[in-house]
Amino acid sequence: MGITTMKLNSNRLGYYIKEGFISIFTHSLMSFASVCIIVAFLVIMGGFSLLALNINALVGKLENENVLLAYVDESYSEQDARDLRQSLRVLPNVSSVNFISVNQAMESFLGRYEDNSRYEDVKPDWFRHRFEIHVNDVALLAQTQIDVSEVHGIVKVNANLTIAKGLVTVRNIVSRVSIGMVSILLAISVFIMSNTIKLSTYERREEIAIMKMVGATNGFIRWPFILEGFLLGTIGSIAAFASIWGLYGLVSNSIMDIGIGFISVLPFTSVSFRMFMMFVSIGFGVGVGGSGMVLNRYLNV
């Protein structure tokens, strides 16, 4: 009994798969249109996603360069100044603390000038021991500045709050615009895709009606269409992934050839797996979900 059931299920699955493939080639124009819509949507959505990821990475890089400078009391020896590092390191929102001695501060100052002969009289005691402090979230920079200034032995804290506020604003705008654009594109794509599937299904309404008349169950009618949607979604998502990979490579190479110093491009390999899984999931959802929803209209008769 069990073997017979398994054989029947295997035969039925083979029939579903065969009918799904046959349907794709029988209605090749509609199938091609469906794949093109999926590819176009995923490429546009992937482009916006990659743009948002790169802008967020650039903003993050600029955030890391936007540091606090905490100056130590002049009366502190170098060792006493270094001992303050632990007190700073445990403060909220602090990611790293780098100690800079007066000698290092002088060398850094002189290193800014190609011809530093006119600064020969500069002495180390003109500078103060200091700490270069990186934060986890630049949005909390103002509060971190207050926390650092309250550490005993720190007499002055410099922070470029204007730039920090600008970076936070840019990051928020990019995130919201990206989410908004992807949501709009998804809605448009689902609408167009469902109408394309609806047209394809409408052409086969007589076929569905005949199958209903001879006693075919809704599941028996539905599965070939669902497998067809799955195949179209998979083909479209793979084609879109290959397209976005190639386009991203061309664009990133062009940007690198221009050689703008502060702009860097994320390697596609760093996001390729997530991008591929997102494309396949959306392609599957649009293809299978669209087929299933449209079929209900013709099955509930």
Backbone as CSV, one residue per row, in Angstrom:
resi,resn,N_x,N_y,N_z,CA_x,CA_y,CA_z,C_x,C_y,C_z
1,MET,0.834,-1.211,0.000,0.000,0.000,0.000,0.862,1.252,0.000
2,GLY,1.888,1.248,0.847,2.772,2.419,0.928,3.547,2.619,-0.356
3,ILE,4.032,1.507,-0.945,4.808,1.594,-2.182,3.939,2.113,-3.317
4,THR,2.680,1.632,-3.357,1.743,2.078,-4.400,1.462,3.567,-4.275
5,THR,1.289,4.042,-3.051,1.036,5.471,-2.816,2.220,6.314,-3.243
6,MET,3.417,5.856,-2.890,4.625,6.588,-3.275,4.763,6.641,-4.792
7,LYS,4.424,5.532,-5.464,4.526,5.499,-6.919,3.538,6.459,-7.552
8,LEU,2.321,6.489,-7.001,1.316,7.418,-7.513,1.752,8.869,-7.317
9,ASN,2.285,9.158,-6.124,2.755,10.521,-5.843,3.902,10.905,-6.766
10,SER,4.809,9.942,-7.028,5.932,10.203,-7.919,5.448,10.467,-9.344
11,ASN,4.473,9.672,-9.797,3.915,9.872,-11.138,3.207,11.220,-11.251
12,ARG,2.491,11.555,-10.185,1.770,12.827,-10.189,2.738,14.007,-10.214
13,LEU,3.816,13.915,-9.419,4.818,14.978,-9.409,5.464,15.119,-10.792
14,GLY,5.768,13.970,-11.418,6.330,14.010,-12.756,5.396,14.675,-13.741
15,TYR,4.097,14.395,-13.585,3.101,15.025,-14.463,3.077,16.538,-14.250
16,TYR,3.095,16.963,-12.976,3.067,18.393,-12.676,4.270,19.104,-13.306
17,ILE,5.450,18.517,-13.118,6.674,19.129,-13.647,6.624,19.187,-15.168
18,LYS,6.184,18.065,-15.793,6.108,18.019,-17.259,5.137,19.074,-17.781
19,GLU,3.976,19.188,-17.146,2.977,20.160,-17.585,3.474,21.590,-17.370
20,GLY,4.226,21.799,-16.276,4.782,23.138,-16.031,5.742,23.553,-17.127
21,PHE,6.632,22.636,-17.511,7.588,22.931,-18.595,6.865,23.117,-19.926
22,ILE,5.909,22.237,-20.217,5.175,22.338,-21.484,4.447,23.675,-21.574
23,SER,3.848,24.088,-20.457,3.098,25.341,-20.436,3.990,26.542,-20.725
24,ILE,5.230,26.494,-20.209,6.165,27.604,-20.452,6.431,27.758,-21.946
25,PHE,6.674,26.647,-22.630,6.992,26.706,-24.057,5.755,26.912,-24.912
26,THR,4.600,26.387,-24.443,3.360,26.573,-25.196,2.949,28.038,-25.207
27,HIS,3.114,28.697,-24.066,2.787,30.121,-23.955,4.093,30.900,-23.808
28,SER,4.953,30.732,-24.799,6.311,31.287,-24.722,6.331,32.798,-24.617
29,LEU,5.408,33.488,-25.309,5.398,34.949,-25.274,5.091,35.457,-23.870
30,MET,4.058,34.875,-23.249,3.701,35.272,-21.894,4.799,34.892,-20.903
31,SER,5.391,33.723,-21.128,6.482,33.294,-20.245,7.658,34.256,-20.341
32,PHE,7.991,34.654,-21.570,9.090,35.595,-21.778,8.789,36.934,-21.116
33,ALA,7.518,37.397,-21.262,7.130,38.667,-20.643,7.240,38.592,-19.124
34,SER,6.816,37.469,-18.547,6.886,37.301,-17.092,8.331,37.327,-16.597
35,VAL,9.208,36.603,-17.299,10.622,36.582,-16.916,11.229,37.969,-17.036
36,CYS,10.902,38.686,-18.121,11.452,40.041,-18.322,11.024,40.985,-17.210
37,ILE,9.764,40.861,-16.772,9.273,41.715,-15.690,10.024,41.415,-14.396
38,ILE,10.201,40.139,-14.095,10.934,39.759,-12.884,12.368,40.268,-12.939
39,VAL,13.020,40.087,-14.089,14.409,40.537,-14.248,14.501,42.048,-14.090
40,ALA,13.598,42.790,-14.756,13.641,44.261,-14.697,13.456,44.740,-13.261
41,PHE,12.467,44.179,-12.574,12.222,44.594,-11.197,13.409,44.292,-10.297
42,LEU,13.929,43.063,-10.391,15.021,42.672,-9.509,16.290,43.460,-9.798
43,VAL,16.561,43.749,-11.064,17.757,44.530,-11.401,17.636,45.946,-10.831
44,ILE,16.459,46.573,-11.005,16.260,47.929,-10.473,16.325,47.917,-8.952
45,MET,15.635,46.954,-8.335,15.654,46.865,-6.877,17.057,46.559,-6.361
46,GLY,17.746,45.641,-7.053,19.121,45.318,-6.653,20.040,46.510,-6.800
47,GLY,19.824,47.303,-7.856,20.641,48.505,-8.045,20.465,49.489,-6.901
48,PHE,19.210,49.727,-6.498,18.957,50.630,-5.374,19.532,50.062,-4.075
49,SER,19.417,48.758,-3.903,19.951,48.139,-2.683,21.464,48.272,-2.615
50,LEU,22.142,48.026,-3.742,23.600,48.158,-3.774,24.029,49.615,-3.576
51,LEU,23.263,50.542,-4.153,23.572,51.964,-3.954,23.454,52.327,-2.480
52,ALA,22.374,51.859,-1.853,22.177,52.153,-0.430,23.280,51.536,0.417
53,LEU,23.674,50.298,0.122,24.739,49.630,0.876,26.058,50.393,0.749
54,ASN,26.369,50.850,-0.472,27.622,51.569,-0.685,27.611,52.938,-0.004
55,ILE,26.469,53.621,-0.056,26.386,54.923,0.607,26.490,54.752,2.114
56,ASN,25.823,53.726,2.652,25.923,53.461,4.094,27.351,53.111,4.496
57,ALA,28.046,52.355,3.627,29.442,52.003,3.915,30.321,53.256,3.892
58,LEU,30.047,54.147,2.914,30.821,55.397,2.823,30.567,56.281,4.030
59,VAL,29.283,56.387,4.422,28.949,57.182,5.607,29.597,56.575,6.843
60,GLY,29.586,55.246,6.924,30.229,54.578,8.056,31.720,54.844,8.110
61,LYS,32.346,54.873,6.930,33.777,55.173,6.865,34.043,56.595,7.351
62,LEU,33.219,57.540,6.911,33.381,58.924,7.347,33.106,59.058,8.843
63,GLU,32.143,58.250,9.332,31.852,58.266,10.769,33.066,57.805,11.569
64,ASN,33.745,56.790,11.071,34.928,56.285,11.778,36.050,57.309,11.814
65,GLU,36.077,58.171,10.796,37.113,59.208,10.755,36.738,60.430,11.586
66,ASN,35.474,60.511,11.987,35.014,61.630,12.797,35.178,61.255,14.269
67,VAL,36.316,61.621,14.854,36.672,61.153,16.194,36.676,62.301,17.196
68,LEU,36.647,61.901,18.444,36.820,62.850,19.556,38.301,62.967,19.887
69,LEU,38.742,64.183,20.185,40.096,64.401,20.696,39.982,64.888,22.135
70,ALA,40.492,64.080,23.053,40.429,64.414,24.472,41.832,64.774,24.961
71,TYR,41.998,66.007,25.457,43.311,66.504,25.882,43.487,66.312,27.386
72,VAL,44.686,65.849,27.767,44.984,65.516,29.159,45.575,66.735,29.859
73,ASP,45.314,66.810,31.138,45.870,67.885,31.969,47.394,67.923,31.820
74,GLU,47.956,69.136,31.669,49.402,69.306,31.442,50.236,68.787,32.609
75,SER,49.648,68.754,33.790,50.408,68.328,34.972,50.596,66.804,35.029
76,TYR,49.916,66.073,34.147,50.013,64.620,34.161,51.261,64.165,33.408
77,SER,51.959,63.195,34.009,53.079,62.578,33.309,52.525,61.681,32.195
78,GLU,53.428,61.209,31.347,52.957,60.353,30.243,52.308,59.079,30.773
79,GLN,52.888,58.492,31.814,52.321,57.262,32.361,50.957,57.517,32.995
80,ASP,50.849,58.641,33.736,49.558,58.984,34.344,48.502,59.213,33.262
81,ALA,48.931,59.860,32.165,48.004,60.103,31.056,47.560,58.788,30.423
82,ARG,48.509,57.883,30.223,48.169,56.586,29.636,47.175,55.812,30.509
83,ASP,47.291,56.001,31.828,46.421,55.274,32.755,44.958,55.695,32.635
84,LEU,44.725,56.840,32.006,43.346,57.299,31.831,42.608,56.498,30.746
85,ARG,43.352,55.755,29.953,42.766,55.038,28.824,41.652,54.091,29.261
86,GLN,41.875,53.383,30.367,40.875,52.415,30.821,39.584,53.115,31.225
87,SER,39.704,54.270,31.860,38.508,55.021,32.262,37.712,55.475,31.056
88,LEU,38.423,55.820,29.967,37.743,56.252,28.741,37.158,55.065,27.991
89,ARG,37.865,53.957,28.031,37.453,52.783,27.236,36.116,52.214,27.706
90,VAL,35.795,52.353,28.984,34.568,51.752,29.518,33.346,52.665,29.366
91,LEU,33.539,53.855,28.821,32.413,54.776,28.662,31.439,54.246,27.599
92,PRO,30.142,54.541,27.749,29.158,54.119,26.738,29.478,54.719,25.365
93,ASN,29.241,53.963,24.333,29.383,54.394,22.926,30.829,54.519,22.463
94,VAL,31.803,54.202,23.310,33.210,54.273,22.908,33.631,52.920,22.341
95,SER,34.152,52.934,21.110,34.572,51.682,20.472,36.072,51.441,20.607
96,SER,36.863,52.519,20.534,38.313,52.358,20.677,38.928,53.660,21.159
97,VAL,40.053,53.513,21.853,40.760,54.674,22.404,42.235,54.546,22.056
98,ASN,42.777,55.575,21.425,44.183,55.570,21.010,44.923,56.709,21.701
99,PHE,45.955,56.346,22.462,46.732,57.368,23.171,47.778,57.982,22.245
100,ILE,47.900,59.310,22.303,48.893,60.047,21.506,49.727,60.888,22.462
101,SER,51.006,60.569,22.562,51.896,61.314,23.453,52.247,62.660,22.835
102,VAL,52.905,63.507,23.632,53.280,64.833,23.126,54.269,64.707,21.968
103,ASN,55.163,63.740,22.042,56.114,63.539,20.948,55.411,63.107,19.656
104,GLN,54.456,62.220,19.796,53.700,61.782,18.626,52.860,62.922,18.061
105,ALA,52.308,63.744,18.948,51.519,64.896,18.499,52.398,65.878,17.728
106,MET,53.634,66.096,18.192,54.546,66.997,17.496,54.922,66.432,16.124
107,GLU,55.211,65.126,16.075,55.567,64.498,14.798,54.413,64.575,13.802
108,SER,53.203,64.392,14.304,52.029,64.475,13.442,51.853,65.891,12.906
109,PHE,52.102,66.862,13.760,51.993,68.262,13.346,53.017,68.595,12.261
110,LEU,54.268,68.199,12.477,55.327,68.501,11.520,55.128,67.724,10.212
111,GLY,54.508,66.540,10.324,54.297,65.720,9.129,53.300,66.307,8.151
112,ARG,52.561,67.315,8.583,51.591,67.939,7.683,52.254,68.846,6.651
113,TYR,53.498,69.196,6.886,54.177,70.175,6.028,55.378,69.531,5.344
114,GLU,55.483,69.745,4.048,56.624,69.215,3.304,57.913,69.913,3.735
115,ASP,57.803,71.209,3.882,58.964,71.985,4.332,58.694,72.444,5.756
116,ASN,59.225,71.700,6.720,58.963,72.047,8.118,60.181,72.705,8.782
117,SER,61.078,73.255,7.957,62.274,73.888,8.512,61.926,75.107,9.363
118,ARG,60.810,75.760,9.000,60.447,76.955,9.773,59.826,76.598,11.124
119,TYR,59.609,75.278,11.347,59.051,74.848,12.622,60.112,74.139,13.475
120,GLU,61.397,74.460,13.210,62.481,73.805,13.943,62.442,74.112,15.436
121,ASP,61.849,75.254,15.786,61.806,75.647,17.190,60.652,75.016,17.961
122,VAL,59.824,74.239,17.261,58.687,73.596,17.925,59.190,72.562,18.923
123,LYS,58.669,72.605,20.138,59.091,71.698,21.208,57.924,70.781,21.604
124,PRO,58.239,69.580,22.076,57.173,68.665,22.496,56.284,69.231,23.587
125,ASP,56.893,70.063,24.484,56.081,70.561,25.589,55.086,71.635,25.158
126,TRP,55.095,71.976,23.861,54.069,72.861,23.329,52.739,72.112,23.145
127,PHE,52.801,70.803,23.209,51.625,69.974,22.963,51.197,69.288,24.257
128,ARG,50.051,68.665,24.197,49.520,67.921,25.336,49.334,66.460,24.949
129,HIS,49.454,65.602,25.958,49.039,64.225,25.744,47.548,64.235,25.400
130,ARG,47.146,63.337,24.528,45.740,63.336,24.117,45.286,61.911,23.773
131,PHE,43.996,61.782,23.658,43.404,60.514,23.246,42.546,60.742,21.999
132,GLU,42.693,59.828,21.067,41.832,59.820,19.882,40.766,58.757,20.125
133,ILE,39.512,59.174,20.201,38.433,58.288,20.619,37.448,58.066,19.473
134,HIS,37.252,56.797,19.112,36.262,56.431,18.104,34.989,55.961,18.806
135,VAL,33.848,56.251,18.194,32.562,55.923,18.818,31.823,54.868,17.989
136,ASN,30.881,54.194,18.639,30.057,53.199,17.937,28.976,53.852,17.096
137,ASP,28.333,54.881,17.636,27.236,55.552,16.946,27.491,57.051,16.976
138,VAL,27.713,57.609,15.775,28.027,59.030,15.692,26.843,59.892,16.107
139,ALA,25.630,59.323,16.091,24.449,60.078,16.508,24.513,60.431,18.000
140,LEU,25.296,59.661,18.768,25.423,59.896,20.210,26.714,60.641,20.552
141,LEU,27.314,61.275,19.547,28.614,61.921,19.752,28.559,63.025,20.795
142,ALA,27.484,63.811,20.800,27.380,64.925,21.753,27.386,64.419,23.196
143,GLN,26.616,63.352,23.465,26.575,62.799,24.819,27.918,62.178,25.179
144,THR,28.574,61.540,24.204,29.884,60.945,24.472,30.904,62.022,24.801
145,GLN,30.804,63.169,24.131,31.704,64.290,24.432,31.549,64.734,25.880
146,ILE,30.304,64.770,26.356,30.050,65.164,27.746,30.638,64.123,28.703
147,ASP,30.412,62.836,28.376,30.923,61.756,29.239,32.449,61.795,29.335
148,VAL,33.111,62.030,28.209,34.574,62.073,28.195,35.091,63.262,29.006
149,SER,34.434,64.394,28.855,34.892,65.601,29.558,34.769,65.472,31.076
150,GLU,33.915,64.538,31.534,33.725,64.358,32.979,34.756,63.416,33.594
151,VAL,35.609,62.798,32.754,36.671,61.934,33.280,37.749,62.811,33.911
152,HIS,38.101,62.509,35.152,39.106,63.313,35.866,40.455,63.214,35.162
153,GLY,41.034,64.372,34.821,42.304,64.418,34.112,42.146,64.883,32.673
154,ILE,40.923,64.839,32.152,40.636,65.361,30.811,40.185,66.806,30.959
155,VAL,40.896,67.708,30.292,40.601,69.131,30.466,39.887,69.747,29.259
156,LYS,39.941,69.070,28.122,39.301,69.620,26.926,38.956,68.492,25.968
157,VAL,37.776,68.589,25.342,37.341,67.581,24.372,36.851,68.282,23.110
158,ASN,37.457,67.942,21.992,37.041,68.495,20.702,36.228,67.460,19.926
159,ALA,35.104,67.891,19.398,34.264,67.014,18.569,33.570,67.860,17.522
160,ASN,33.608,67.400,16.275,32.957,68.136,15.196,31.504,67.692,15.113
161,LEU,30.674,68.307,15.940,29.278,67.895,16.026,28.496,68.233,14.761
162,THR,28.906,69.282,14.065,28.197,69.680,12.840,28.324,68.594,11.773
163,ILE,29.555,68.108,11.583,29.772,67.041,10.607,29.050,65.767,11.044
164,ALA,29.100,65.472,12.342,28.431,64.271,12.855,26.928,64.336,12.592
165,LYS,26.338,65.483,12.833,24.902,65.650,12.594,24.584,65.493,11.113
166,GLY,25.462,66.032,10.255,25.268,65.903,8.809,25.340,64.458,8.350
167,LEU,26.276,63.709,8.900,26.414,62.292,8.540,25.193,61.485,8.958
168,VAL,24.673,61.771,10.143,23.482,61.075,10.619,22.288,61.386,9.714
169,THR,22.165,62.652,9.310,21.068,63.055,8.426,21.158,62.332,7.086
170,VAL,22.378,62.291,6.515,22.577,61.604,5.232,22.227,60.125,5.358
171,ARG,22.689,59.499,6.427,22.425,58.072,6.634,20.933,57.801,6.731
172,ASN,20.201,58.639,7.471,18.764,58.437,7.633,18.012,58.652,6.327
173,ILE,18.420,59.683,5.575,17.744,59.965,4.300,17.951,58.811,3.331
174,VAL,19.189,58.339,3.229,19.491,57.232,2.311,18.682,55.985,2.673
175,SER,18.603,55.671,3.953,17.868,54.486,4.386,16.383,54.598,4.065
176,ARG,15.806,55.761,4.346,14.369,55.933,4.117,14.034,55.955,2.630
177,VAL,14.860,56.654,1.843,14.607,56.713,0.397,14.737,55.321,-0.213
178,SER,15.750,54.569,0.205,15.962,53.229,-0.336,14.788,52.314,-0.006
179,ILE,14.343,52.346,1.244,13.204,51.517,1.645,11.958,51.914,0.866
180,GLY,11.753,53.226,0.706,10.589,53.713,-0.031,10.615,53.290,-1.486
181,MET,11.770,53.433,-2.134,11.888,53.083,-3.552,11.700,51.582,-3.762
182,VAL,12.306,50.773,-2.905,12.169,49.324,-3.040,10.716,48.906,-2.816
183,SER,10.033,49.532,-1.858,8.629,49.202,-1.595,7.750,49.551,-2.793
184,ILE,7.993,50.738,-3.379,7.219,51.152,-4.554,7.470,50.214,-5.722
185,LEU,8.742,49.893,-5.961,9.091,48.987,-7.054,8.478,47.603,-6.853
186,LEU,8.469,47.136,-5.606,7.890,45.826,-5.323,6.392,45.820,-5.622
187,ALA,5.707,46.905,-5.198,4.268,46.993,-5.441,3.970,47.039,-6.942
188,ILE,4.741,47.839,-7.676,4.536,47.944,-9.125,4.808,46.606,-9.800
189,SER,5.884,45.948,-9.379,6.249,44.675,-9.987,5.187,43.610,-9.740
190,VAL,4.687,43.521,-8.513,3.655,42.535,-8.191,2.394,42.813,-9.006
191,PHE,2.040,44.092,-9.157,0.853,44.454,-9.934,1.005,44.030,-11.396
192,ILE,2.151,44.379,-11.994,2.376,44.028,-13.397,2.471,42.517,-13.563
193,MET,3.184,41.881,-12.632,3.361,40.433,-12.718,2.025,39.712,-12.582
194,SER,1.185,40.149,-11.654,-0.107,39.488,-11.461,-0.992,39.656,-12.683
195,ASN,-0.920,40.834,-13.325,-1.709,41.055,-14.532,-1.188,40.223,-15.697
196,THR,0.147,40.067,-15.767,0.712,39.219,-16.820,0.280,37.775,-16.632
197,ILE,0.343,37.292,-15.395,-0.096,35.920,-15.102,-1.598,35.792,-15.345
198,LYS,-2.348,36.857,-15.021,-3.789,36.830,-15.241,-4.109,36.673,-16.730
199,LEU,-3.383,37.398,-17.574,-3.590,37.268,-19.024,-3.243,35.859,-19.495
200,SER,-2.124,35.333,-18.964,-1.715,33.986,-19.332,-2.753,32.961,-18.899
201,THR,-3.296,33.130,-17.704,-4.303,32.208,-17.192,-5.623,32.363,-17.935
202,TYR,-5.952,33.590,-18.302,-7.202,33.846,-19.036,-7.208,33.098,-20.364
203,GLU,-6.057,33.019,-21.019,-5.967,32.297,-22.276,-6.276,30.813,-22.094
204,ARG,-6.065,30.328,-20.883,-6.244,28.899,-20.626,-7.479,28.611,-19.771
205,ARG,-8.399,29.574,-19.729,-9.586,29.406,-18.894,-10.446,28.229,-19.351
206,GLU,-10.494,28.010,-20.684,-11.281,26.895,-21.198,-10.652,25.562,-20.789
207,GLU,-9.304,25.539,-20.822,-8.601,24.330,-20.395,-8.908,24.020,-18.933
208,ILE,-8.923,25.056,-18.084,-9.222,24.875,-16.664,-10.673,24.426,-16.488
209,ALA,-11.593,25.046,-17.260,-13.020,24.695,-17.153,-13.247,23.236,-17.536
210,ILE,-12.577,22.764,-18.594,-12.734,21.373,-19.028,-12.225,20.423,-17.951
211,MET,-11.072,20.761,-17.365,-10.524,19.899,-16.309,-11.458,19.846,-15.107
212,LYS,-12.116,20.965,-14.796,-13.079,20.984,-13.691,-14.274,20.102,-14.015
213,MET,-14.700,20.153,-15.282,-15.881,19.394,-15.697,-15.641,17.887,-15.619
214,VAL,-14.425,17.445,-15.895,-14.133,16.002,-15.861,-13.756,15.524,-14.466
215,GLY,-13.834,16.436,-13.476,-13.660,16.018,-12.098,-12.279,16.224,-11.500
216,ALA,-11.423,16.979,-12.179,-10.084,17.239,-11.632,-10.193,18.105,-10.377
217,THR,-9.426,17.783,-9.374,-9.435,18.577,-8.136,-8.707,19.900,-8.353
218,ASN,-8.984,20.842,-7.467,-8.313,22.144,-7.557,-6.797,22.002,-7.442
219,GLY,-6.366,21.090,-6.552,-4.927,20.878,-6.387,-4.288,20.335,-7.645
220,PHE,-5.001,19.384,-8.317,-4.468,18.795,-9.547,-4.333,19.841,-10.646
221,ILE,-5.256,20.811,-10.675,-5.200,21.883,-11.682,-4.143,22.923,-11.302
222,ARG,-4.093,23.220,-10.009,-3.244,24.317,-9.555,-1.758,24.026,-9.640
223,TRP,-1.333,22.785,-9.306,0.097,22.505,-9.172,0.921,22.758,-10.438
224,PRO,0.454,22.389,-11.623,1.257,22.724,-12.814,1.479,24.218,-12.984
225,PHE,0.436,25.030,-12.648,0.572,26.472,-12.754,1.561,26.998,-11.714
226,ILE,1.492,26.430,-10.507,2.417,26.870,-9.453,3.855,26.516,-9.818
227,LEU,4.045,25.305,-10.349,5.394,24.915,-10.769,5.867,25.768,-11.942
228,GLU,4.945,26.144,-12.816,5.308,27.052,-13.902,5.762,28.397,-13.333
229,GLY,5.008,28.927,-12.351,5.401,30.180,-11.706,6.736,30.062,-11.007
230,PHE,6.960,28.897,-10.368,8.242,28.659,-9.697,9.394,28.669,-10.702
231,LEU,9.201,27.988,-11.831,10.252,27.936,-12.852,10.523,29.315,-13.436
232,LEU,9.457,30.064,-13.729,9.629,31.412,-14.284,10.319,32.328,-13.270
233,GLY,9.911,32.210,-11.997,10.544,33.031,-10.959,12.003,32.695,-10.771
234,THR,12.327,31.395,-10.825,13.720,30.971,-10.668,14.574,31.439,-11.843
235,ILE,14.057,31.247,-13.055,14.795,31.705,-14.249,15.013,33.204,-14.199
236,GLY,13.953,33.941,-13.846,14.060,35.400,-13.784,15.043,35.868,-12.726
237,SER,15.030,35.234,-11.559,15.919,35.656,-10.471,17.378,35.358,-10.798
238,ILE,17.651,34.210,-11.418,19.031,33.867,-11.797,19.535,34.807,-12.887
239,ALA,18.666,35.095,-13.878,19.052,36.029,-14.948,19.297,37.425,-14.381
240,ALA,18.453,37.842,-13.418,18.623,39.157,-12.804,19.915,39.224,-11.992
241,PHE,20.225,38.145,-11.276,21.451,38.116,-10.477,22.681,38.228,-11.371
242,ALA,22.678,37.484,-12.482,23.804,37.568,-13.418,23.917,38.968,-14.021
243,SER,22.765,39.580,-14.316,22.763,40.919,-14.909,23.294,41.962,-13.925
244,ILE,22.814,41.910,-12.677,23.245,42.911,-11.694,24.717,42.739,-11.352
245,TRP,25.201,41.505,-11.372,26.623,41.237,-11.125,27.468,41.895,-12.217
246,GLY,27.071,41.684,-13.477,27.824,42.279,-14.577,27.759,43.792,-14.578
247,LEU,26.556,44.353,-14.359,26.397,45.808,-14.348,27.169,46.441,-13.198
248,TYR,27.108,45.798,-12.031,27.819,46.330,-10.867,29.326,46.333,-11.108
249,GLY,29.811,45.273,-11.762,31.241,45.224,-12.077,31.648,46.358,-12.998
250,LEU,30.830,46.644,-14.019,31.140,47.733,-14.954,31.130,49.084,-14.239
251,VAL,30.093,49.317,-13.431,29.976,50.610,-12.731,31.100,50.786,-11.712
252,SER,31.388,49.745,-10.921,32.430,49.863,-9.899,33.802,50.070,-10.530
253,ASN,34.068,49.395,-11.652,35.345,49.599,-12.342,35.471,51.032,-12.866
254,SER,34.359,51.577,-13.369,34.375,52.961,-13.858,34.652,53.932,-12.727
255,ILE,34.034,53.696,-11.575,34.241,54.578,-10.423,35.687,54.510,-9.952
256,MET,36.243,53.301,-9.902,37.625,53.144,-9.452,38.596,53.762,-10.447
257,ASP,38.261,53.715,-11.752,39.128,54.314,-12.763,39.170,55.834,-12.631
258,ILE,38.033,56.419,-12.200,38.006,57.875,-12.001,38.958,58.265,-10.885
259,GLY,39.019,57.411,-9.864,39.994,57.611,-8.793,39.661,58.716,-7.821
260,ILE,38.390,58.787,-7.390,38.012,59.761,-6.360,38.437,59.195,-5.010
261,GLY,39.312,59.884,-4.349,39.998,59.352,-3.174,39.104,58.827,-2.070
262,PHE,38.063,59.592,-1.674,37.289,59.206,-0.500,36.163,58.225,-0.835
263,ILE,35.971,57.932,-2.131,34.913,57.011,-2.528,35.493,55.623,-2.765
264,SER,34.935,54.652,-2.081,35.322,53.261,-2.291,34.054,52.456,-2.575
265,VAL,34.205,51.369,-3.316,33.058,50.555,-3.717,33.170,49.192,-3.057
266,LEU,32.075,48.735,-2.477,32.070,47.409,-1.858,32.271,46.338,-2.925
267,PRO,33.108,45.348,-2.673,33.232,44.237,-3.636,31.924,43.461,-3.683
268,PHE,31.521,43.059,-4.883,30.239,42.369,-5.038,30.222,41.055,-4.255
269,THR,31.374,40.427,-4.123,31.434,39.156,-3.405,31.019,39.294,-1.935
270,SER,31.156,40.520,-1.391,30.799,40.723,0.014,29.284,40.730,0.224
271,VAL,28.521,40.953,-0.835,27.061,40.994,-0.717,26.383,39.995,-1.654
272,SER,27.166,39.217,-2.403,26.600,38.361,-3.447,25.654,37.301,-2.888
273,PHE,26.028,36.667,-1.771,25.175,35.599,-1.229,23.830,36.159,-0.778
274,ARG,23.863,37.266,-0.034,22.614,37.882,0.416,21.766,38.341,-0.764
275,MET,22.436,38.911,-1.783,21.727,39.372,-2.966,21.071,38.199,-3.697
276,PHE,21.814,37.102,-3.834,21.279,35.939,-4.540,20.069,35.367,-3.790
277,MET,20.177,35.226,-2.477,19.072,34.681,-1.694,17.855,35.600,-1.750
278,MET,18.091,36.906,-1.750,16.982,37.858,-1.841,16.296,37.745,-3.198
279,PHE,17.094,37.649,-4.278,16.540,37.541,-5.622,15.716,36.261,-5.770
280,VAL,16.274,35.142,-5.311,15.575,33.864,-5.435,14.278,33.881,-4.620
281,SER,14.322,34.443,-3.422,13.133,34.495,-2.564,12.036,35.333,-3.205
282,ILE,12.427,36.510,-3.720,11.429,37.383,-4.343,10.907,36.765,-5.636
283,GLY,11.808,36.197,-6.452,11.380,35.542,-7.681,10.413,34.403,-7.394
284,PHE,10.723,33.615,-6.370,9.843,32.517,-5.961,8.492,33.060,-5.498
285,GLY,8.535,34.101,-4.648,7.290,34.660,-4.116,6.403,35.254,-5.191
286,VAL,7.011,36.027,-6.113,6.232,36.658,-7.173,5.680,35.613,-8.137
287,GLY,6.525,34.652,-8.528,6.096,33.633,-9.485,5.038,32.708,-8.929
288,VAL,5.324,32.098,-7.777,4.397,31.137,-7.177,3.173,31.843,-6.593
289,GLY,3.423,32.933,-5.841,2.303,33.664,-5.228,1.368,34.246,-6.262
290,GLY,1.932,34.832,-7.319,1.094,35.411,-8.365,0.244,34.363,-9.053
291,SER,0.842,33.218,-9.365,0.092,32.140,-10.025,-1.035,31.638,-9.131
292,GLY,-0.721,31.433,-7.866,-1.724,30.909,-6.941,-2.904,31.833,-6.752
293,MET,-2.620,33.145,-6.598,-3.702,34.107,-6.357,-4.612,34.240,-7.568
294,VAL,-4.021,34.298,-8.766,-4.825,34.481,-9.976,-5.681,33.250,-10.259
295,LEU,-5.144,32.057,-9.989,-5.873,30.809,-10.277,-7.145,30.686,-9.451
296,ASN,-7.145,31.248,-8.252,-8.311,31.116,-7.383,-9.576,31.616,-8.046
297,ARG,-9.439,32.619,-8.896,-10.602,33.197,-9.576,-11.263,32.188,-10.507
298,TYR,-10.443,31.354,-11.139,-10.984,30.409,-12.102,-11.316,29.052,-11.474
299,LEU,-10.768,28.793,-10.301,-11.040,27.522,-9.647,-12.296,27.565,-8.808
300,ASN,-12.627,28.729,-8.291,-13.811,28.859,-7.422,-15.061,29.103,-8.261
301,VAL,-15.356,28.196,-9.139,-16.555,28.292,-9.978,-17.366,27.007,-9.865
